[in-house]
Each structure stands twice: as C-alpha cells, then as structure tokens.
Amino acid sequence: MLGRLGYFFICFLWLLQSSKVLAVSNDKKPILIICSYNPAAHQTSVTISDYMDEYSKLGGQRDIIIENMNCKSFSEAPLWSKMMTQILAKYQGEKHPAQIILLGQEAWAAYLSQRDEMQVKVPVMCSLASSNVVILPEDTVGSLDSWMPESVDLFDDHLNIPELKSGFINQYDIEGNIQMIQAFYPKTKHIAFISDNTYGGVTMQALVRKEMKKFLDLDLILMDGRKHSIYTIVEELRQLPENTVILVGTWRVDMNEGYFMRNATYAMMEVTPTIPTFTPSSVSLGHWAIGGVLPDYRKVGGEMAMESVRMDTHPQDTVKHLSVIGCKAVLDSRKVKEWGLDPAVLPFKVQLVNQPVSFYQQYTYQIWSACALFVILVLGLCISLFYYFRTKRLKDELLKSEKDLRVAKDRAEESNRLKSAFLANMSHEIRTPLNSIVGFSDVLAVGGSTEEEQQSYYQIIKTNSDLLLRLINDILDLSRLEANRVTLTWEECDMVQLCSQVVASVSFSRQSSENQFLFTTSFESFRMVTDVQRMQQVMINLLSNANKFTKCGKITLDFSVNEETQMAVFSVTDTGCGIPKEKQGLVFERFEKLNEYAQGTGLGLSICKLIVHKWKGSIWIDPDYTGGARFVFSHPLNLNIEKE
C-alpha cells in the first residue's frame, strides 16, 4: 500500500514539473530592445552583439526584437516621446514583450516622458544611460536652443519607477573634475564648458550648472552646441579670458546638425594651445584633454544577458538590480609631462594612460623575430658542430680502426710466424724422443740382447717417454695459461718448509747430476697464502733450468720478504755458464733456446712468467749477477689483492 502511494506521489511531482516546463515553453513573448541610435553605430552594435551571444549561451529561448529611434540632434527631442509611444503601440496584445531594454539616454528619457500613459507595465532594463536625466520638453516649451532644464538624478531625486528591474548606469563626477582643475591650477577663475546639440550634451550641461553652484568663486562659461557651429565655437574659444580652464563634455552635433567626429576637437585644440583642458566623459582624452574624473566604462552586453535570464527565472523578484558604473581619475601621461604637472598634488588616486611605450613593447614583434632568428642560428650552429665533431670522431675511429687493423695484421703475421716456428719446434722436439722410443722398442722386440743391454734400452725408452710427457704437459699448461683458463687455488702454507721440500725433491730426482742444490733464508718459518702446486711448478722449472746449464756447481734457492712493497721474493742462483745481457730479455719467450743442443723445449721459463703474472707478481733476471745466472720472482703477501 505504501509503495503504491509513493509511486502516485512521484507521478504527481513529475506532472507538476512538466506543467511548469510547458508553461515556460509556451511563454513566447519577445524581448524588445529599443535603441537610441542606429544599431550599426559601434558602441550600440558591440553591446547588442555581446548581449545576444551571451543570452544564447545562457540558454535564453525568447525572440529578440530590435527597434531603432535614430535620435540625432536635441531639436528633435519633442518627437522622441511620440516615437516611443508608436514603438510600444506595435507590441500590444499577443505581441506584448516580456522585457523592454532601453539602450541609450534618448530612449531612456523618451520612456520616462510617457511611461505614465502605458497601460501595461513590463519589466524594464536600461543601459548606456546616466543617472542624471532631463525630462523631455513638450511642444509648448518654445525655442530649444535657449531652454535650460533642471538636472534630475535617478537616485538622489528618488524617481518612482517600479517597473525598472535592472540597469547599467553611468555617473558623472563634475565635482571631482573641478577639484582636479583647482589642484593643478589654483588660480583658475573661469570654467568654459563645451557641450553639443544632443540630449547627452544638454543633460550634462544641466548637471554642470547644478554642480557649479557648489563653487561660487568660479565663473561658468557655457559654450553650447545648440547655439554654435564648429566655426563659431572656435571663435568663442579664441576670446576666452585669462585663468580659464576648458571642460569638454560632449561634441558630436552642432547647431546646424552637422555630425562631427574627432576632427572637431582637433580644431578646438589648435586655437587653445595655452589653455588647459579636462573632460568628465573621456571626449578628447588622448590628444587634447589632460585628464579628468570620468566613468569607468566597460562592456555590459554580457551582463545585460545575465540580467535578462534572471528576470525570466525570477519574475517575482521585487529588488532593483541597478549596477552603477563609478568614476575614476585619469590623466594622459604625455599631456602631464607636456604641461609640467605633478599628479601627487591630487587629493585622490589617479590612473595614468598613454604612458610612453617601452622599447620592448614598441618592437615586440621585431625582438621576438630577432630572438627566433638567433635561436635558429644557434640551433644551426649546434647542429653543424654536432655533425663536425661526429664526423671528426668517426674519422678518428676510422684512423684508430685502421691502426688496429694494421696491428691485428702484424699480430696475425706474427702468429703465423709463431705457428710455423711452433710446428717446426714441435716437429723437432717430438720426433727426437719418439725416434728413440720407436728405435729401441724395435731393438727390444727383435731380441738377442743381453740383460744389461735390455736394461739400458729400457732406461733410454723411459727417459724419452718422460721427456715426451713433459713436453705435452708444458704445451697444455702454456695454452691454458694464455687462454686464462687456469684458476689459482689459494691455501695457507709454510713457505720455508715448501721451499725445502722442493729443493730436496729436485736434488733427489737429479741424483745423476753433479750439482749441489741448496736453500737459504733468514726465516725459520713463514706462513703465507699461495697456490702451492703452481709455486712448486715455478721453483722446479727454475731449478731444473739452472741444472741444465751448470756443471759441478751450486744451485741455490733463496727466500726473503720485502716489507716496503709487501712482496715475497724468491731467487734461483747458479754458478753455470750464465746468460749474455743482450739475450736476457728473450729467455722468457716461447721455444726460445740459447743453446739449441741443450735438452728441453724452451717452454719452461715462458710458463713460469705466465704463472707469476697470474698471481700479480714479477719475474726477471738479475743483471748485476756475473757468477752465472740468477732468476728472481715475487709473490704478493696480501691475499685480498689476489681475490677478485
């Protein structure tokens, strides 16, 4: 039951909302815009264009109708009220507008003059109008060129206009302009006010006459466009008395209804070069007037559109949303400098316009173009330098590659030579023991030899087999060391004991030798970390090599420690034939034999060199020893150096 009631309640709300939307959509009343001037006029066209664009963006649905009063000179003022009546009469009944927008002071004044006769009052918005107005004259006024109406203020005089819902209203500060004049020119006695033959000119003149009553010490000279043409007013300006300051109100239409633009004020300026000029409405500011306190003009088309939408959506709102455009004090910086004025004497803040343009502002395009060109040139230079250095680097790499290729070629040729030498040496070294082994094996196989001869043959075969095995082992060791495929096995040992064992082993294996093998050291015991097997291999190779070239002499292994370099130093000294100094650098090369008839392959010392370099040591021949030959090699004491 409750669910069904809720459903009906929602349907009721939906129907209620739909009826409201339908009511709004059925309200097709237009918005009527009444312009004082032709909509093609610049300020009017900009305002209407901004209004329509913003109104469309805000979702406004009403049609917009524009009526034009084509107001010109003030001599037509009695007709404006009738024109307003005729325009409003066109929109009665079904065509009755939802809003009326009055654009310009003439339209606003025409509406005020006959609003009491309107039967239906619709919401009204005014724009491009001022707070001070004069009520349009009736036909019975007489000559309009001498008519002096009183100024009426929308706010101060409390005009009762209940249908006025919104507006954008300018205010003119005549008192502020007089204060500015007196601050700059305290000796001023006369104010010459220029106004033209338009409603705006008459309205501003009325306001000036009203405000000047506050300054009884100043004489007001009215230069009325209703009584002057541009030519006669120029003559009047020539006759102005001393201590006079000009206040330019408006000037568009003269007594002959001639329409003038800026050229009119230029003509006036030329005949008053020594008389300072100010303006309460921005007329002639920038070329003639020094400055003035004038409305802070701004574009209001967009704000008008927002107000139209607000009036549509809140028709019961009784508050008047009137936006008053206040005034600001403005000075032309060029005129201030020309007249030698100091803005600091003013009792209020002032805004300087037409300030000298800086070099950057004046030549912004040229500066940015030059910067862009500079950046392009720098970029081009950077690219050129990049390719230059890149080409140079490639050239250097090519030269290096060429050099490397030559080195590689030389190495290849050297390798080829070494290969040939290796094959030649191997052929000789392998063929010699193999011949002995094969030959004496054949002799043993034939038989007929005594037992003593057989033992002799057997010993020869065993010796040559050992020689061949040692040769093969040396070749394998050399190839593995050169290919860096040998890994050292570190362990701690007593180096004194190891050296003693090596000397004893070599002495025992060389029983047939007539040499004496000795070991000397200053240490009773010294423990260090090394690869025991490789250390023994180096010592045995050096001792065996010394044994080959020593006859009935001494071969001494010595061990010492260099504390300064943290190295263990080993030396093998013999009393043999020695090595000539010019050949000492060759003994560590592969297959290098100083005596071609001596037994061996010439690989032992080369293997020793590779092993010693493997543990980051050095090996050399002592050039100062002359009693035979002395080979010296070193071994690091610090194990951390060896571990990688």
Phi, psi and omega per residue, in radians:
M1 nan -0.812 -3.138
L2 -1.130 -0.651 3.127
G3 -1.109 -0.675 -3.132
R4 -1.199 -0.674 3.108
L5 -1.121 -0.714 3.104
G6 -1.073 -0.692 -3.140
Y7 -1.100 -0.777 3.133
F8 -1.133 -0.623 -3.135
F9 -1.143 -0.736 3.115
I10 -1.111 -0.734 3.122
C11 -1.087 -0.672 3.138
F12 -1.113 -0.767 3.119
L13 -1.098 -0.698 -3.130
W14 -1.120 -0.722 3.117
L15 -1.153 -0.658 3.133
L16 -1.127 -0.782 3.132
Q17 -1.133 -0.695 -3.141
S18 -1.107 -0.659 -3.139
S19 -1.167 -0.615 3.102
K20 -1.178 -0.777 3.114
V21 -1.071 -0.715 -3.141
L22 -1.129 -0.664 3.141
A23 -1.140 -0.722 3.132
V24 -1.160 -0.732 -3.108
S25 -1.178 -0.483 3.129
N26 -1.395 -0.269 -3.139
D27 -1.379 1.607 -3.072
K28 -1.748 0.346 3.135
K29 -1.124 2.408 -3.067
P30 -1.469 2.996 2.961
I31 -1.787 2.173 -3.081
L32 -1.770 2.081 3.072
I33 -1.836 2.112 3.122
I34 -1.914 2.037 -3.070
C35 -1.735 2.450 3.055
S36 -1.216 -0.668 -3.085
Y37 -2.050 3.059 3.095
N38 -1.069 2.352 -3.125
P39 -1.042 -0.244 3.119
A40 -1.335 -0.264 3.081
A41 -1.034 2.518 -2.951
H42 -1.007 -0.994 -3.065
Q43 -1.089 -0.693 3.124
T44 -1.145 -0.781 -3.099
S45 -1.138 -0.698 3.126
V46 -1.125 -0.751 -3.124
T47 -1.117 -0.814 -3.126
I48 -1.132 -0.720 -3.139
S49 -1.104 -0.800 3.114
D50 -1.097 -0.701 3.138
Y51 -1.065 -0.859 -3.069
M52 -1.173 -0.675 3.105
D53 -1.091 -0.842 -3.103
E54 -1.200 -0.661 3.124
Y55 -1.068 -0.688 3.112
S56 -1.184 -0.710 3.129
K57 -1.118 -0.606 -3.121
L58 -1.389 0.004 3.089
G59 1.542 0.298 3.119
G60 -1.110 2.375 -3.034
Q61 -1.918 -0.145 -3.029
R62 -1.386 2.648 3.013
D63 -1.286 2.595 -3.124
I64 -2.046 2.126 -3.133
I65 -1.957 2.335 -3.117
I66 -2.008 2.173 3.058
E67 -1.983 2.512 -3.037
N68 -2.117 2.228 3.135
M69 -1.597 -0.318 3.120
N70 0.922 0.811 -3.132
C71 -1.243 2.409 -3.131
K72 -2.168 -1.744 -3.068
S73 -1.555 2.877 -3.113
F74 -1.222 -0.288 3.136
S75 -1.130 -0.325 3.110
E76 -1.570 0.031 -3.010
A77 -0.924 -0.730 3.141
P78 -1.080 -0.362 -3.113
L79 -1.485 -0.329 -3.029
W80 -1.132 -0.668 3.132
S81 -1.087 -0.719 3.111
K82 -1.162 -0.679 3.109
M83 -1.068 -0.693 3.119
M84 -1.139 -0.705 3.125
T85 -1.089 -0.763 -3.134
Q86 -1.118 -0.686 3.135
I87 -1.135 -0.823 -3.106
L88 -1.168 -0.522 -3.139
A89 -1.161 -0.442 3.140
K90 -1.219 -0.363 -3.037
Y91 -2.061 1.241 3.098
Q92 -2.086 2.835 3.102
G93 1.171 -2.215 -3.102
E94 -1.172 -0.422 3.141
K95 -1.537 0.103 -3.089
H96 -1.046 2.242 -3.068
P97 -1.276 2.685 3.050
A98 -1.409 -0.528 3.118
Q99 -2.524 2.669 3.012
I100 -2.138 2.231 3.089
I101 -1.978 2.118 -3.126
L102 -1.778 1.993 -3.025
L103 -1.907 1.831 3.138
G104 1.956 2.730 -3.061
Q105 -1.214 -0.626 -3.112
E106 -1.136 -0.763 3.118
A107 -1.114 -0.696 3.133
W108 -1.126 -0.781 3.131
A109 -1.165 -0.701 3.125
A110 -1.094 -0.663 3.115
Y111 -1.156 -0.762 -3.122
L112 -1.120 -0.550 -3.062
S113 -1.253 -0.387 -3.087
Q114 -2.320 0.294 -3.104
R115 -1.157 -0.480 -3.129
D116 -1.163 -0.387 -3.103
E117 -1.520 -0.132 -3.128
M118 -1.284 2.306 -3.127
Q119 -1.355 -0.687 -3.122
V120 -2.020 2.172 -3.139
K121 -1.719 2.110 3.126
V122 -1.929 2.790 3.128
P123 -0.998 2.384 -3.067
V124 -2.137 2.478 3.022
M125 -2.237 2.342 3.089
C126 -2.002 2.607 -3.139
S127 -2.674 2.789 -3.070
L128 0.943 0.684 -3.139
A129 -2.263 2.867 3.129
S130 -1.965 2.833 -3.107
S131 -1.258 -0.422 3.122
N132 -1.673 2.274 -3.116
V133 -2.318 2.903 2.915
V134 -2.181 2.440 3.133
I135 -1.255 2.289 -3.082
L136 -1.037 2.468 -3.110
P137 -1.303 2.740 3.039
E138 -1.579 3.061 -3.104
D139 -1.125 -0.357 -3.045
T140 -1.499 0.029 -3.072
V141 -1.157 -0.650 -3.100
G142 1.798 -2.448 -3.085
S143 -1.287 2.145 -3.093
L144 -1.381 -0.319 -3.091
D145 -1.271 -0.284 3.117
S146 -2.015 0.073 -3.108
W147 -1.307 2.242 -3.104
M148 -2.033 1.496 -3.104
P149 -1.321 2.804 3.077
E150 -1.507 2.529 3.099
S151 -1.427 2.283 3.127
V152 -1.991 2.262 -3.137
D153 -1.742 2.314 -3.087
L154 -1.040 -0.577 -3.064
F155 -1.726 -0.857 -3.080
D156 -1.154 -0.608 -3.103
D157 -1.637 0.097 2.993
H158 0.898 0.988 3.069
L159 -1.156 2.287 -3.098
N160 -1.590 1.730 3.139
I161 -2.265 1.423 -3.051
P162 -1.113 -0.494 -3.108
E163 -1.362 -0.185 3.097
L164 -1.277 1.853 -3.069
K165 -1.754 -0.428 -3.074
S166 -2.714 2.801 3.123
G167 -3.105 2.733 3.090
F168 -2.196 1.828 -2.853
I169 -2.084 2.247 3.063
N170 -1.470 2.620 3.027
Q171 -2.193 2.434 3.133
Y172 -1.901 2.310 -3.075
D173 -1.882 1.488 3.137
I174 -1.201 -0.685 -3.134
E175 -1.067 -0.727 3.108
G176 -1.086 -0.659 3.106
N177 -1.140 -0.714 3.117
I178 -1.124 -0.697 3.109
Q179 -1.105 -0.676 3.103
M180 -1.128 -0.746 3.141
I181 -1.092 -0.810 -3.096
Q182 -1.193 -0.530 3.108
A183 -1.175 -0.697 -3.133
F184 -1.436 -0.671 -3.062
Y185 -2.260 1.399 -3.083
P186 -1.147 -0.291 -3.141
K187 -1.539 0.140 -3.100
T188 -1.105 2.342 3.101
K189 -2.087 -0.404 -3.057
H190 -2.273 2.420 3.021
I191 -2.009 2.009 3.113
A192 -1.696 1.914 -3.092
F193 -1.738 2.191 -3.130
I194 -1.805 2.200 3.062
S195 -2.419 2.712 -3.053
D196 -1.820 -3.038 -3.080
N197 -1.623 0.996 3.061
T198 -2.307 2.903 3.091
Y199 -1.035 -0.720 3.117
G200 -1.052 -0.710 3.125
G201 -1.136 -0.775 3.130
V202 -1.118 -0.734 -3.125
T203 -1.097 -0.784 -3.123
M204 -1.204 -0.613 3.086
Q205 -1.089 -0.731 3.116
A206 -1.074 -0.708 3.122
L207 -1.140 -0.714 -3.140
V208 -1.121 -0.762 3.117
R209 -1.061 -0.640 -3.134
K210 -1.204 -0.773 -3.070
E211 -1.305 -0.525 -3.091
M212 -1.207 -0.235 3.075
K213 -1.138 -0.286 3.115
K214 -1.424 -0.223 -3.086
F215 -2.136 1.397 -3.047
L216 -1.216 -0.334 -3.122
D217 -1.470 -0.039 -3.137
L218 -1.914 2.439 3.113
D219 -1.682 2.241 -3.126
L220 -1.676 2.131 3.073
I221 -1.875 1.993 -3.115
L222 -1.585 2.174 3.072
M223 -1.982 1.538 -2.919
D224 -1.582 2.170 3.110
G225 -1.174 -0.267 3.072
R226 -1.240 -0.343 -3.095
K227 -1.996 -0.084 -3.047
H228 -2.250 2.589 2.896
S229 -1.696 3.051 3.132
I230 -1.062 -0.499 -3.095
Y231 -1.378 -0.739 -3.126
T232 -1.247 -0.596 -3.124
I233 -1.228 -0.508 3.065
V234 -1.138 -0.709 3.102
E235 -1.131 -0.682 3.107
E236 -1.092 -0.678 -3.129
L237 -1.113 -0.583 3.121
R238 -1.127 -0.473 -3.036
Q239 -1.653 0.144 -3.095
L240 -1.114 2.449 -3.133
P241 -1.276 3.017 3.111
E242 -1.182 2.828 3.131
N243 1.015 0.652 3.097
T244 -1.878 2.480 3.027
V245 -2.142 2.373 -3.119
I246 -1.584 2.386 3.047
L247 -2.099 1.936 -3.074
V248 -1.600 2.044 3.115
G249 -1.555 -1.337 3.113
T250 -2.437 2.681 3.006
W251 -2.777 1.732 3.050
R252 -2.254 -0.695 -3.049
V253 -2.213 2.304 3.112
D254 -1.757 -2.960 -3.057
M255 -1.118 -0.455 3.130
N256 -1.566 0.156 -3.130
E257 1.067 0.456 3.012
G258 -1.352 2.349 -3.064
Y259 -1.681 2.115 -3.070
F260 -2.097 2.615 3.050
M261 -1.895 -2.446 -3.041
R262 -1.190 -0.414 -3.071
N263 -1.060 -0.460 3.125
A264 -1.171 -0.810 -3.139
T265 -1.199 -0.476 3.051
Y266 -1.137 -0.704 3.115
A267 -1.116 -0.726 3.106
M268 -1.119 -0.705 -3.108
M269 -1.083 -0.646 -3.067
E270 -1.169 -0.471 -3.113
V271 -1.643 -0.042 -3.140
T272 -2.250 0.938 -3.065
P273 -1.191 -0.346 -3.083
T274 -1.848 0.037 -3.108
I275 -1.839 2.128 3.113
P276 -1.183 2.526 -3.064
T277 -2.261 2.430 3.091
F278 -2.291 2.953 -3.119
T279 -2.546 2.403 3.045
P280 -1.636 0.045 -3.015
S281 -2.386 0.236 3.124
S282 1.328 -0.021 3.086
V283 -1.146 2.285 3.122
S284 1.250 0.073 3.086
L285 -1.229 2.234 -3.115
G286 1.987 -0.302 3.096
H287 -2.475 -0.488 -3.107
W288 -2.143 -0.977 -3.061
A289 -1.214 2.450 3.071
I290 -1.240 -0.642 -3.126
G291 2.975 -2.763 3.133
G292 2.856 2.961 3.020
V293 -1.772 1.909 -2.969
L294 -2.350 2.839 -3.122
P295 -1.044 2.532 3.114
D296 -1.458 1.288 -3.032
Y297 -0.996 2.516 3.046
R298 -2.684 2.867 3.078
K299 -1.291 2.257 -3.063
V300 -2.068 0.085 -3.091
G301 -1.022 -0.789 -3.138
G302 -1.128 -0.707 3.129
E303 -1.171 -0.622 3.083
M304 -1.078 -0.702 3.126
A305 -1.095 -0.718 3.121
M306 -1.116 -0.657 3.109
E307 -1.184 -0.657 3.098
S308 -1.071 -0.777 3.123
V309 -1.126 -0.702 3.128
R310 -1.096 -0.747 3.140
M311 -1.131 -0.556 3.094
D312 -1.212 -0.749 -3.045
T313 -1.452 -0.357 3.136
H314 -2.248 1.186 -3.083
P315 -1.177 -0.357 -3.107
Q316 -1.551 -0.017 -3.123
D317 -1.222 2.111 -3.088
T318 -1.715 -0.052 -3.121
V319 -1.351 2.401 3.096
K320 -1.483 2.070 -3.140
H321 -1.690 1.381 -3.109
L322 -1.762 2.129 3.135
S323 -1.751 1.972 -3.117
V324 -1.601 2.158 3.122
I325 -1.552 1.841 -3.055
G326 -1.262 -3.096 -3.068
C327 -1.896 2.805 3.066
K328 -2.469 2.626 3.105
A329 -1.552 2.223 -3.071
V330 -2.257 2.438 3.054
L331 -2.273 2.471 3.033
D332 -1.452 1.991 -3.030
S333 -1.057 -0.599 3.138
R334 -1.193 -0.704 3.118
K335 -1.207 -0.649 3.109
V336 -1.041 -0.755 3.122
K337 -1.190 -0.694 -3.126
E338 -1.097 -0.711 -3.097
W339 -1.580 -0.069 3.097
G340 1.196 0.729 -3.101
L341 -1.690 2.691 3.106
D342 -2.005 1.894 -3.119
P343 -1.065 -0.299 -3.106
A344 -1.169 -0.299 -3.119
V345 -1.368 -0.203 -3.112
L346 -1.281 2.537 -3.124
P347 -1.436 0.103 -3.130
F348 -2.504 2.913 3.132
K349 -1.224 2.631 -3.090
V350 -2.392 2.578 3.106
Q351 -1.853 2.238 3.124
L352 -1.619 2.269 3.084
V353 -2.062 2.940 -3.122
N354 0.964 0.646 3.095
Q355 -1.200 2.647 -3.127
P356 -0.956 2.328 -3.133
V357 -1.310 2.305 3.109
S358 -1.182 2.842 3.128
F359 -1.009 -0.694 -3.135
Y360 -1.153 -0.775 -3.136
Q361 -1.136 -0.622 -3.101
Q362 -1.265 -0.622 -3.076
Y363 -2.103 0.677 -3.103
T364 -1.024 -0.841 -3.099
Y365 -1.092 -0.789 -3.122
Q366 -1.134 -0.690 -3.133
I367 -1.123 -0.804 -3.135
W368 -1.148 -0.628 3.091
S369 -1.116 -0.762 3.119
A370 -1.113 -0.714 3.117
C371 -1.100 -0.752 3.128
A372 -1.089 -0.742 3.113
L373 -1.116 -0.720 3.111
F374 -1.084 -0.768 3.122
V375 -1.077 -0.729 3.130
I376 -1.100 -0.747 3.127
L377 -1.119 -0.763 3.119
V378 -1.105 -0.738 3.108
L379 -1.076 -0.759 3.101
G380 -1.086 -0.714 3.098
L381 -1.091 -0.755 3.132
C382 -1.086 -0.747 3.129
I383 -1.124 -0.735 3.120
S384 -1.085 -0.789 3.113
L385 -1.099 -0.671 3.127
F386 -1.046 -0.860 -3.120
Y387 -1.222 -0.546 3.092
Y388 -1.111 -0.895 -3.131
F389 -1.186 -0.584 3.098
R390 -1.139 -0.760 3.098
T391 -1.111 -0.728 3.115
K392 -1.106 -0.722 3.130
R393 -1.121 -0.744 3.116
L394 -1.105 -0.686 3.116
K395 -1.109 -0.778 3.111
D396 -1.081 -0.702 3.123
E397 -1.132 -0.670 3.105
L398 -1.132 -0.746 3.100
L399 -1.091 -0.734 3.114
K400 -1.132 -0.731 3.121
S401 -1.093 -0.696 3.109
E402 -1.106 -0.732 3.110
K403 -1.120 -0.767 3.113
D404 -1.084 -0.677 3.118
L405 -1.109 -0.692 3.102
R406 -1.133 -0.742 3.099
V407 -1.093 -0.754 3.126
A408 -1.096 -0.684 3.112
K409 -1.095 -0.777 3.119
D410 -1.092 -0.719 3.130
R411 -1.137 -0.698 3.124
A412 -1.098 -0.739 3.111
E413 -1.137 -0.700 3.095
E414 -1.130 -0.719 3.109
S415 -1.092 -0.702 3.110
N416 -1.104 -0.707 3.099
R417 -1.148 -0.752 3.125
L418 -1.131 -0.639 3.106
K419 -1.091 -0.773 3.115
S420 -1.084 -0.749 3.117
A421 -1.129 -0.690 3.140
F422 -1.076 -0.820 -3.131
L423 -1.109 -0.688 3.131
A424 -1.129 -0.794 3.133
N425 -1.122 -0.774 -3.122
M426 -1.121 -0.691 3.128
S427 -1.037 -0.753 -3.124
H428 -1.222 -0.839 -3.044
E429 -1.192 -0.612 -3.133
I430 -1.385 -0.653 -3.075
R431 -1.161 -0.639 -3.085
T432 -1.079 -0.945 3.125
P433 -1.200 -0.603 3.138
L434 -1.109 -0.689 3.098
N435 -1.052 -0.738 -3.141
S436 -1.139 -0.776 -3.111
I437 -1.111 -0.820 -3.094
V438 -1.152 -0.763 -3.075
G439 -1.118 -0.905 -3.103
F440 -1.263 -0.450 3.023
S441 -1.124 -0.695 3.107
D442 -1.129 -0.679 3.128
V443 -1.111 -0.772 3.125
L444 -1.116 -0.642 -3.110
A445 -1.196 -0.569 -3.126
V446 -1.196 -0.629 -3.130
G447 1.438 -3.012 -3.138
G448 1.506 0.012 3.140
S449 -1.637 2.647 3.085
T450 -1.252 2.933 -3.117
E451 -1.161 -0.623 -3.139
E452 -1.176 -0.674 3.114
E453 -1.193 -0.680 3.121
Q454 -1.079 -0.717 3.110
Q455 -1.108 -0.641 3.116
S456 -1.155 -0.756 3.118
Y457 -1.117 -0.714 3.139
Y458 -1.068 -0.731 -3.123
Q459 -1.139 -0.666 3.110
I460 -1.132 -0.761 3.122
I461 -1.071 -0.758 -3.125
K462 -1.134 -0.711 -3.132
T463 -1.115 -0.787 3.141
N464 -1.222 -0.540 3.065
S465 -1.143 -0.743 3.094
D466 -1.096 -0.703 3.124
L467 -1.104 -0.760 3.121
L468 -1.133 -0.718 3.120
L469 -1.110 -0.717 3.134
R470 -1.140 -0.660 3.115
L471 -1.082 -0.814 3.134
I472 -1.112 -0.730 3.121
N473 -1.096 -0.707 3.129
D474 -1.107 -0.734 3.128
I475 -1.097 -0.771 3.123
L476 -1.096 -0.767 3.120
D477 -1.077 -0.771 -3.118
L478 -1.069 -0.785 -3.130
S479 -1.154 -0.687 3.129
R480 -1.190 -0.698 3.121
L481 -1.161 -0.741 3.140
E482 -1.181 -0.527 3.097
A483 -1.494 0.052 3.135
N484 0.988 0.712 3.128
R485 -1.856 0.205 3.103
V486 -1.777 2.188 3.100
T487 -1.867 2.178 3.133
L488 -1.314 2.420 3.123
T489 -1.855 1.958 -3.032
W490 -1.549 2.402 3.037
E491 -2.743 2.690 -3.125
E492 -1.513 2.413 3.121
C493 -2.616 2.916 3.064
D494 -1.565 1.910 -3.023
M495 -1.172 -0.569 3.120
V496 -1.123 -0.786 3.132
Q497 -1.141 -0.709 -3.136
L498 -1.098 -0.763 3.141
C499 -1.107 -0.712 3.138
S500 -1.098 -0.720 -3.138
Q501 -1.147 -0.715 -3.133
V502 -1.105 -0.782 -3.139
V503 -1.097 -0.739 3.135
A504 -1.141 -0.703 -3.127
S505 -1.144 -0.771 3.140
V506 -1.157 -0.695 -3.141
S507 -1.121 -0.657 -3.127
F508 -1.242 -0.723 -3.113
S509 -1.267 -0.254 3.127
R510 -1.968 0.826 -3.092
Q511 -1.094 -0.512 -3.141
S512 -1.326 -0.206 -3.121
S513 -1.344 2.558 3.121
E514 -1.651 0.097 -3.124
N515 -1.508 2.718 3.120
Q516 -1.855 2.192 -3.128
F517 -1.746 2.178 -3.083
L518 -2.204 2.738 3.037
F519 -2.287 2.262 3.136
T520 -2.239 2.507 3.075
T521 -2.905 2.757 3.084
S522 -1.640 -0.037 -3.107
F523 -1.793 2.449 2.979
E524 -1.431 -0.558 3.097
S525 -2.746 2.458 3.109
F526 -2.617 2.016 -3.085
R527 -1.718 2.342 3.109
M528 -2.656 2.905 -3.104
V529 -1.733 2.268 3.131
T530 -2.781 3.060 2.976
D531 -1.614 1.818 -2.993
V532 -1.036 -0.753 -3.070
Q533 -1.108 -0.794 -3.114
R534 -1.247 -0.593 3.078
M535 -1.085 -0.784 3.093
Q536 -1.082 -0.692 -3.116
Q537 -1.079 -0.753 3.138
V538 -1.126 -0.821 -3.123
M539 -1.074 -0.798 -3.100
I540 -1.111 -0.757 3.120
N541 -1.032 -0.758 -3.116
L542 -1.205 -0.719 3.128
L543 -1.167 -0.705 3.128
S544 -1.161 -0.684 3.123
N545 -1.123 -0.687 3.113
A546 -1.167 -0.602 -3.119
N547 -1.156 -0.555 -3.112
K548 -1.141 -0.592 -2.995
F549 -1.893 0.270 3.122
T550 -2.179 2.295 3.123
K551 -2.105 2.076 3.086
C552 0.964 0.792 -3.129
G553 -2.257 -2.819 -3.120
K554 -2.030 2.440 3.048
I555 -2.176 2.074 -2.992
T556 -2.078 2.233 2.995
L557 -1.725 2.197 -3.123
D558 -2.120 2.507 3.117
F559 -2.229 2.287 3.084
S560 -2.577 3.004 -3.108
V561 -2.233 2.266 3.047
N562 -1.730 1.813 -3.075
E563 -1.177 -0.529 -3.089
E564 -1.179 -0.763 -3.124
T565 -1.684 -0.043 -3.129
Q566 0.984 0.845 3.131
M567 -2.211 2.476 2.927
A568 -1.535 2.280 -3.039
V569 -2.015 2.215 3.116
F570 -2.054 2.516 3.078
S571 -2.457 2.493 3.060
V572 -2.080 1.964 -3.054
T573 -1.972 2.312 3.087
D574 -2.195 2.946 3.137
T575 -1.983 0.565 -3.072
G576 -1.488 -2.634 -3.039
C577 -1.279 -0.306 3.136
G578 1.356 3.106 -3.103
I579 -2.251 2.196 3.098
P580 -1.014 2.530 -3.085
K581 -1.069 -0.597 -3.104
E582 -1.247 -0.232 -3.134
K583 -1.947 0.036 -3.105
Q584 -1.167 -0.457 3.131
G585 -1.394 -0.140 -3.070
L586 -1.751 -0.285 -2.975
V587 -1.156 -0.357 -3.116
F588 -1.595 0.048 3.099
E589 -1.425 2.733 -3.123
R590 -1.183 2.456 3.061
F591 1.019 0.331 3.130
E592 -1.538 2.088 -3.131
K593 -2.247 2.162 3.113
L594 -1.278 -0.495 3.107
N595 -2.124 1.842 -3.073
E596 -1.133 -0.327 -3.086
Y597 -1.641 -0.069 3.125
A598 -1.401 2.602 -3.130
Q599 -1.196 2.538 3.100
G600 2.172 2.894 -3.055
T601 -1.764 -0.258 -3.062
G602 1.432 0.368 3.141
L603 -1.858 -0.318 -3.021
G604 -1.045 -0.850 -3.123
L605 -1.192 -0.599 3.086
S606 -1.114 -0.697 3.092
I607 -1.135 -0.729 3.109
C608 -1.018 -0.744 -3.131
K609 -1.088 -0.778 -3.139
L610 -1.126 -0.701 -3.134
I611 -1.166 -0.799 -3.127
V612 -1.082 -0.731 3.091
H613 -1.163 -0.490 3.124
K614 -1.095 -0.654 3.111
W615 -1.684 0.361 3.035
K616 1.167 0.591 3.056
G617 -1.864 -2.993 3.133
S618 -2.323 2.690 3.091
I619 -2.410 2.397 -3.107
W620 -2.747 2.995 3.054
I621 -1.828 2.294 3.132
D622 -1.239 1.919 -3.081
P623 -1.291 -0.239 -3.081
D624 -1.561 -0.190 -3.121
Y625 -1.532 2.227 -3.073
T626 -2.074 0.028 -3.119
G627 -1.483 0.114 -3.099
G628 2.738 -2.163 3.078
A629 -2.338 2.507 3.092
R630 -2.319 2.038 3.078
F631 -1.727 2.302 -3.109
V632 -2.178 2.376 3.016
F633 -2.463 2.742 -3.071
S634 -2.134 2.818 -3.128
H635 -2.508 2.254 -3.129
P636 -1.116 2.501 3.068
L637 -1.474 -0.442 -3.048
N638 -1.544 2.015 -3.105
L639 -1.165 -0.527 -3.102
N640 -1.115 -0.425 3.106
I641 -1.187 -0.562 -3.044
E642 -1.460 -0.532 -3.076
K643 -1.389 2.208 -3.114
E644 -2.001 nan nan
